[in-house]
């Protein structure tokens, strides 16, 4: 039975000495999560959830990004949604899955609520990543046609992380994941509007997985064949799930060491094309006013999400390949300031969007999701056509962000929220996570106005 194999792995991890490489990459994941959490905590749905869940705030031992106290499940839900809200969170490429938002939100809230050490917290994060990325691999690529992997698979990841932190035995762990499977949800239709459903998927996954593990610890039972059962998760949400992938090299090959960290503030499906046009812009010192036509060939699975020539607002613009390409050519890097009203209405951006043609390349479509590539051609007014093939994305395992890159991303996103002094203190604490007696990071770096340091 699949859950038995997975549970045996998780129980072993509770007492195993973690590998230094795995610990290092777990800390990288937590730093990247905080980089997304902090700005995400300032915008809906996180701000609205704080109002909706007011009775669960200002009590409990868990904390929100602001340092405000919260009950365990409220912190998991709000922080999970916040970490996915600005589209800067990490990716497990093969499953088109953002593990950090649900897994780390659930693990941190649990560790804080139970006064656990930084090493224990990181162990929970690792188990959550290892279990959920493999479940994601098993149901892909068909799962992604209708389902948002972060909402579905993320529920298993959150449950695995919390069950590990709670010290669940084999039976309890199986019950936690067995129950999590019945809570898993998140439809792709949420990508196609200005609504807040997409980040809520991550928050719900963190909360639902936490509930499943807490219940299992107290004796609640779950369905042990929820993954491979006749009408289970795989049958309902995939066409021909390959469950051998769910346990392959579990406990020997650590996926957390090969996580993609985002280098642009938008949907990851846009990244190879952005990287390609940025390469052409640098190499040829392009002036966007000289561009007659932009042609992008990439994979169909990505175009299904980002081929939007008429985004209606900032959130949809993050899922508009024509928009982010135009922004990169007119203004430069696509960061959080790319989606204000003035830029959304900018005539130069709108003109380039109209000049952009998108096409699915059969070979690149077949390579998805393991490869994310794009071919860009830019036709200029003087008759020249420039081209660049981007084989992978900056931030993917083949072209990773260094620790220094990650520090820079963290500071860029954290300083406007908590100020430079607090951001530096928090970053230093995060790099020391494995040596902390407790993971009360928000108390370590008190919130302050960014303007305090000019």
N, C-alpha and C positions, 0 to 999 in steps of 0.2 A: 504494500500500500504506500502511495507516494507520501502522504503526510507522516507516516511512521519514519521513513528515511529522512525527511526534512527535520522532524522533531529530534531524532537522534543526533543529527548534526548540531542543532541549536543547543541541545543540552551539553554536548561536548564543548562548545564554545564558551559556556558559562564558567568553566574552570581552566580552559586552555590558556597558555601564555601567548598573548597576541604577538604576531610578527611585527618587528619595527616598521617594515615597509607598509603593512596594512594599517597600522596605527597612524602613520604619517598621512596616508591618503584619506583616512577617515577624518583627520583634522582638516585637511584641505576641503573635504565635502562640507564640514560644519562651517568653515570660514565662508565658503561660497554661499551657503544657505543664509547666513547672517547678512551677507551683502545684498541678497534679494529681500530678506525679511524686513530690513530697516525701512527702505523706501516704500515697500508694500504695506507697511503698517500705517502709513499716512494717507492711504487712499481706500475707497470702497473695493471690496466688501468688508475689509477689516474694520474700518471706522464705523460702519453700520452694524456690524456684528457686536462691537463693544456696547452699542446702545441696546441692541436686541437681547443681549445676554447680561445685562447690567446686574442682575441678581446673583450671577456667578463671579462677579469681579469684586476686587478689594477684599478678598478673603482667599484662603487656600495658600499653598506654598509654591505653586507654579507662577511663572511671570510672563507677561506679554512683552513685546519689543520695547515698550515704553518703560518697563520696570514695574508696571502696575500688577498687583497680585491677582491671581485667578485660580479657580479650581482646575484640576487636572484636565478634564475633558474640554472645558472652555478654552484653556490655553492651547491645547492641541488643535482645536477647531479654528480658532482665530489666527494663530500663528501659521497653521498650515495653509489657510487661504491667503494670508498676507505674503507668504514666501513665494506664491505662484502668481501674484497679482501683476507684477511689472515685467513678467516674461524674461527674467534674467537668471532663472534657476537651472540647476544641472540636468543632465540628460544621460540615460542609458540608451545609446544609439540603437542597438539591435531590437529593442522593444518599443521604440518611440515613447519613452517613459521618463518622467521627471521624478526620480526617487526621493530627492532631498526634501521637497515640500511636505509630503505626508510622513515620511519615516522619521526625519529629524525632529519635526514638530511634536510627534507623539513621544519619541524617545526623551527629548529634553523635558517635556512637561512631566513625564513619569519620574525621571531622575531627580528633578527639582522637588516634586511632591513627596518623594520617599527619601530625600537627603542622600542620594547615591553619589559615588565618586565619579570623577571625570573618566577614569579608565572603564568603569562599568557602563557609563553613558556611551562611550565610543564602541564598546562591545555590542551594545544593543543596536547602534547604528549599523555596524558591520553586518550583523545577522539580518537586519531588515533589508539592507541592500542585496545581500547574497541570495536570500530566499525570493524576494520579489522580482529581481531582474531575471531570474531563471523561469519563474512562472510566466513573466512577460514574454520571454523568448519562445516558450512552448506554444503560446496561442497566436503568435504573429505569423504572417502579416495580416491574415484575414480579420483578426480581432479589431484592427484599427479602422476597418471600413465604417463601423458604426460607433465603436466604443472609445472613450478617452482613457488610455492606459493608466494615467496618473490617478484617476478616480477609481478604476477597477483594481488593477494590480497593486496600486498604492495601498489599498485596504489591507491586503495580505502583508505588505511590507511593514505597515504600522503595527499590525497585530504581532508579527514576528519580533519586532524590536521591543515592544512593551512586554511580551511574554518572556523574553530573554532577561530583561531588567528585573522583572518580578520573580525570577528564579523558577519558572514553571517547569514541572517534570514532563516526561514524554507525553503522557496522557493529556495533561493540561494544555501543552503546546498544540497537540493535535486538535483539541477542542477549540482553542483560540482561532486557529486557521480555518477549521471547519465552520465556525460561526462567521468568521470574516467573509468567507466566500458568499454567504447569503446576503451580506450587506453591500457587496461591491457594486458600484454604479458609476455612471458618467457618460452621457451621450455626446457624440461629436456635433450634434446640432448646436450645442452651446458655443462652438467656435464661430458660428456664422451670424453673429449679432453683436450689439453693444452690451448685451446682458452680462451679468456677473456669474453665470453658471460655471464657467471654466475654472476660475480660481476656487470657487466653492467646492468643486470636485476634490481638489487637494485637501481642503479643510475637512470635508466630510470623510474622506479616506482616513485622515489622521484620527478623527474622532471615532469613527466606526471601528477601526482596528483597535483603538484603545479600549473601547467598550467590550469588544470580543475578548481581549486578553484579560481585562479586569474580571469579567464574568467567569471566564474559564478558571481563573485562580480561585474563585469561590465555589466552583463545582458545576458551573453551567456547561452543558455538553454541546458539542458541535458535530456536524456530519463529517465523518472521517474519509469518505470518498467524494468530497465536494468537488475536487478537481476533475477526476477522471470518471465520475459516475455517469450513468446512462443519461440523466437529465441534469448533470452538474455544470460547473463553470465552463469547462471546455466545450461541452456539447452545445450549450446555450450561446456562447460568445465567441466561437471560433469554428472554422471549417477545417476539421482534421488536425486538431491539436497534437503536437509531438511531445508527449510527456517525458520522453527520455531526456529532453533538455532541462527539465525541472530539477533534476538531481545530478546532472553531469558535472563532474569535478567539484562537487559541493564540498567545501572545506579544504580543498587543495589549491584551486585556482580562484583567486579573489577578484571578483568583478569590480569592486570598489576602487581598485588600482587603475581602472581604465574608463573612468567616468569622463564624459564631455562637460567642460565648463564653458558657458556662453561668453562670446566676445562681442555680441551685439544685443541691443535691447529690443528684441522682437522674436517672432517665431523661428525656431531653429531650421525649419524648412527653407527659409530665405537665405541662410548663411552662405552656402557655397556660391550662390549668384552674387551676393554682396562682396564676398572675398574676391571673386573674379573681376567685377567692375572696378573695385578698389585697386587691384593689381594693374589693370589697364590705365587707370587714372594716374597712378604713380609712375609707371614706366614711360608713359607718353605725355605726361603733364597736361592731361585733357582739360579743356574748358567746356563745360556742359553746353555752352551756347553754340558750339561747333558740331553737336551731335544731331544727326538726321534720323537715326533709327537704332534701337537697342533690341537685340534678339537673344533670348535666353532659352537654352535647351536643358531640361533637368528631368527629374523623375516624377512620374505621374502621382505617386502617393503624396508628394509634397504639393503639387499643383492642385490637388483636390482640396487643399486647405488654404493656399495662399494666392490663388489666381483671381484676385479681387481687384479690378480696375477702378472701382468706385467705392472706396471705404467711406462710411458715414460718420466716423469719429475716430478719436485717438486709439481706442481699443481695436477696432477693425483695421486701422492702419498698420498695427503690429503684425497683422496677418495678410497684408497686401504686398506682394512681391514688387509690383510696379512702384508703389509708394516708397518702400525702403530703398530700392535701387536709386530712384530719383533723388531722395534725400542724400544718399551717399555721394552722388555725383555733384549735387549743388552745394551741400553744406559740409560733407565729410562724415565722420563716424556716426553711426546710428545708436544714439544713447537715449537716456530718458527724456532729454529735451527735444526729441524729434517729433513730438506729437501734440504740440500746442496749437491753438486755433490759427495763428498766423501762418505757421508752416503748412498746416493742412490745407489752407486756402492759397498758398503761394503759387502764383502763375507759372513760375519756372518749373516747380515740381509737377504741377498738373500737366504742363506741356510735355515734359519727359515721360510722364505716365502714359499719355496718348501715343507716344512714339515707341512704346515698349511692346514687343511681341513675345508671347510665351508658348513653348511647345514641349511636349513630352518626348523624351528620347527613349526608344525601346530598350536599349542596352542599359541605360542608367536606371530605368524603371525596374528592370529585372534585378538589378543589384541592390535595390532598396529592400530592407532598411539597413543592411550592413554597410553599404557605402552611400554617402551623401555627396553628390558631385553635380557640377553644372558647367555648361559651356556658354560663354558670353561672346557675342559679336557686337561691335559698335561701329556703325557706318557714319562717317564724318561728311561734312559739307564739301570737303575738297575731293571726295571720291574714294578715299582710303577706307578700308575695312580692317579693324583691329580685332583680334580674337585671343581668348585665353581660356584654357581648360583648368578648372579647379577640381582636383581629384578628391580632396577632402576639405573639411572645414577647419579653420583656425579654432582650436579648443578641443577637437577630437583627439583620440589617443595617438594618432599618427602625427599630429601637429599640436601638441598640448600647450596649455597655458603653464608657464613656469610658476614656481612659488612666488617669485617677484611679480609676475603678471597678476597673480591672484591677489597679492597684497595691494597692488595698484587698483584693481577692480574694487576691492573691499573699501579702500579709502575713498575712491570716487563716489561710491554709492552711500557710504556711511556718513561722511562729513556733512553733507547738507541736512542730515537728519539729527545727528547728535553732536556735531562740532568736532574739530580736529583732535583736541586733547582726549576726549572720551573715545573717539574712534581708535586712536593709537593704543589706548589702554585696553580696549576691548580686543583688538587684534592681538596684542601681546598675550592676553589671557587665553584666547582661543588656541594659540600655538602651544600653550602650556596645558591644554585640557587634560591630557593623560596624567598630569601630576597634581591635579586639583582634588582636594578632599570633597568638595561639593561644586556643582556647576551652576552657581548663581551669577551668571555672566552679567546680567542686566544690573545687578548691584555693584559689580566690579567696575563697570563703566557707567557712571551716573549720566543721565540724559542732560543735555545742555543745548541752548540755542546755537545754531551754526554761526550766527552773526557775532557771537562773542569773541571770535578770533579774526574778525575782519574779512 
